Structure formats: structure tokens, C-alpha cells
Amino acid sequence: MSETPRTDREGDEQLSSLYRAALPETPPLVIDEAIRAAARRAVGARPQLAGASFMRKWQMPLSIAAVLVLCVSLITVMHDEGSELTQVPRADVPAPVASERQSAANESAVPKVELAADASRSKNLGFKPPAVRSDAPASGADAYKLVPPVASSGIRSPSADRLQEAGPAAAPAMVDMPARRAAPSAFLEKTEVAGAAANVARDNARRDAAPPAEPAPVGTVADARGQVARQQAATADRVERDAGRAAMLEAPPAAKPAAPPAVMRVEPMAQAVPAPAPVAPAVASAIQKKAVPAEAVRAPEKSAKESADALALMAQLPPEKWLTRIEELRTQGRIDEARAGLAEFRKRYPDYILPPALRGWAQP
Amino acid sequence: MPADSITCDEELMERYRDGDAGAFDILYGRHKGGVYRFMLRQCSDRGIAEELFQDVWMNLIRTRTTYKVTAKFTTWLYRLAHNRLIDHYRTRAGGVPVSFDAEDGPVLDNIPAARGDDPAVSVEVKQQAVRLLQLLGELPEAQREAFLLQQESDMSIEDIAQATGVNRETAKSRLRYALARLRAGMQEADK
């Protein structure tokens, strides 16, 4: 037997083509699936879900697209909110009254500028929502001083009061603080506490200062005390500003409804506090050198700061602990702080029933 | 590396052995038709053919851990199919067909030459294909197996010999005998 070239392959093209022309029979799908499942089970692989290959193919692009969409959305939202925050209220356009709460929050977050009427108001530690004065000066380019708000009687909503009383004329007097409007409620709480502390310090300082009506005699210690008091007031303002800044940083975008806001009115200091009596520079410097030691200047400032801190701390306490703290201060002889704390407490919780001891003591 | 159509069968089998279920899917997709038709032509009963087909692949799955690349994957696969088929023959009443044991007869030297003309009409081709399948069913099992292995998995004589466990000459004679019988049957049909 000799092998022909054809025998190596031994194929017959015609037979092969005919064979392949027959119906290409394939195994049933049930057997297919059973065998594939057995193969996967054997290697511990999970069954392949329908569309798994599609998901595998598009998983990464879809994830990237989703992240991009999310980022763009966030940036857009932040940009919109940022532009809202930086928008300066126009003097000729009154605030929209679409949402009373929003308006109230915005207004309460903005400090108002107001002329100080008299020095006696400075002793008022009230933190009730103030009425916005429509007679606020249009220009506030002078030196300003912070004046505590006028206590309003009644239990009406502060925002309602302001909405009734505030007019377009008040707008120019507003000092725009955009970040405060971002989170009004939380900011107000912080500001209220800080404002209370600053007011206590300021009150102390003004008590120490020479009465405006009585010009300090030249060459006396009173003049020096006036300077010290002004330093204290400046320190108190600084404390308030810092606290306000911290509140802006910490305030969440959506905070709970705020307690009555602390709105500070600022008025030109030239009208509120008379300038100290003119003193010859040489005499004044001599008096300063002689009569005011450094410790004496720093001590009241320190005590004012301490009392402001103490009040701020108390304001963060729950009502029961706050009252307990007031009792402690009273028993320790720190009457001013106790009174300030109690006044603040009553402003914050006007309906709270005081314990008998404090009830009698709190009566003016 | 993703399993694709370029990857050879042996590499896919090694990957499946190492735990890649996707490699098995590719292998199965490539060879399920050939093995199924191999079993279907060797068994008259479709149900038995499906059972044997399933057994072959299950056996492959079980023995995957012992797989080593010593030959072509198709040779190993059809060796499994051949063994399962012999087991099937042994269990049936007639036993293993004589054609698997006896030496083949003398190789026919007068094999009719293949016709060079292509079928003009597809209907005629279909009819010839049906006739071919009938002739294939009339072949002895061993020759039919050799022809099927060549047609379904494109095996050479050496591969057929290795897959069926015979020497090269036996495989060659079986294949030539099968071709001769099929050509003769097709010529008779043309007359």
C-alpha cells in the first residue's frame, strides 16, 4: 500500500462540504446551562447573571460619569448659594416678603446700625428681638458703637414685628454679612451668646467709664478710667466679632429655628458718647504715667472678659444647670454675673418658672 | 488577559483548571457542537446522545485538575468522548461493536475519486447531505468515529489515533475505509 499525497489528510473535500451542509445540530439549551453551571460550581465561581457582561463593560464609565455629574451638581449648587451669600442688599429694593421666616432669618442675622439715644440704654441687657428702627441713619461712616437692642414687650414673633416696622429706609443702615445669612438660625444662637457676653463686658466698661454728662476733671484718675473703659469696650467688640466668625464657620446650612436674634444697633459714637474732655497732652501723659498702673488697666478688662466668658458658658447650659450656675454665682458673691446670667436666662426662657430663691431675688 | 477567540484551547483549559470559569465558557462554546454531533452520529437515540454528551463535559470538569498540555486539547476532549462511548457500548446488549476490535480489512485501492464539480443547486446539496448522513449511519462504528473526528475537530490521522487509542495505521485504514464507503454510496445515489 502506497501513501498518496491525498492520504495524509485523507480528506475528501466533497464529502466534507456535504457533511457540513447537513443541519448543524447543537445541544439543547438546558444541557448547555447545566454544564456551564456545573463548571462554575466546580471552580467556585458565582453564576453569571444576565447582563453581567454589560455591567462589567460599562461599570467603570458609568461610575465615572455618575461622579462627574455629582461633582458638577454640587459645584453648581455651591456656586448658586455662594452668589446668594455675597449678594449685597440694595437700598432701594425692600426685602421680599415671600417667606416670613426667611426674611426674619435674614434680617435678624444682619446687624443694624442705630443711633444710641442715651447712655442709660447701655445698661439694658435685654436680648429680646429688637424692633428695627426706621430712623436709622443712612450713612454710617462715622465711628460706631454697639448698643443693645430695645426690649420689646409682648410675645409676638420677632420677625413679624420687624416685618411691620422695618422699612426700606432701614436697608441702607444694614451692614452686610453674607455668611451670617447662610445659616441664620445657628448663627443667631452663637451670636446671641457672644452678644450677651459682649454686652456684659461693655456694660461693665461703661459703668467704669466717666458719665458722658460729667466731663472728667483734668488730671484725675477718672480720665484714665475712661480710657480703660474704652479699651474694655473695644475688647468686648473684638470678642463678639470672633464669636460671630466662629459661628459662621460652625453654622450648618439648615439649623433649627432660631431663638430670638441678637441684633446690634450701631450708632456713631460721636453722638452717643461725648468725647473726653480736651486735656493738654503733656498733662494727660503725666496723669497716665502717675495714676494708672498697668495692672489696674488690665484687671477690669480681664474681669470683663471673664464675666463675658462665664455668661457665654452659662448660655450653653440647659435651663436647670443654668439656674444652678446662677445660684452658685450668687452664693459666691458674683452678683453682677449672676444678675446678668439671670437676665439673659429670662430673655431666653421667659416662660420658665424660676425657683423661689431666684424669683424673689430677680425682682428689680 | 481577557479570554478571546485568539486564545488557544490549551491555554483556556489551563485557565479553567486554575479557576477561570469564563475560560470554560469559551471552550464549551467552541467544541460543544462537534462533541454533540459526534455523540449523535454514534448513537441512534438522541436522548442517549445528550446523556453521553453531558457525561463527557462533566468528566472534563472533574478531571480538569489533572490536565496537562501533552497534546492538543481536542485530542484530549475526544479521547474522553471516545471512552464514554465505549463505556456506553459495553453497557448495552450488543456490547462493543466488532469494528473497534477487529483489524480493518484491506484498504480499498479503488476508492472512487472525488467529484470536482460543485453542487449547483442548494436543494440538491441538502439532499446529498441527507444521503451522506444515511451512509454514515451505515458505517461500522470505528470507521464512522474516525470520519467524525476528522470532520468535527479537524484532526489529523495521528490525532485520531491518539484520541481513539489505536496506532496510526489502524486510524488511517479506518478513515480511508469510511471515505471509500461513503464515496461509493454517494456514486450509487447519483446513478
Interface residues (C-beta under 8 A of the other chain):
Chain A: M1 T7 D8 R9 E10 G11 D12 E13 Q14 L15 S16 S17 L18 Y19 R20 A21 A22 P24 E25 T26 P27 P28 I31 D32 A34 I35 R36 A38 A39 R40 A42 V43 G44 A45 Q48
Chain B: Y16 G19 D20 A21 F24 D25 Y28 K32 G33 Y36 R37 L40 E50 F53 Q54 W57 M58 I61 R62 R64 V107 D109 A114 R115 V125 K126 Q128 A129 V130 L132 L133 L136 Q150 Q151 S156 I157 K172 L175 R176 L179 L182 R183 M186
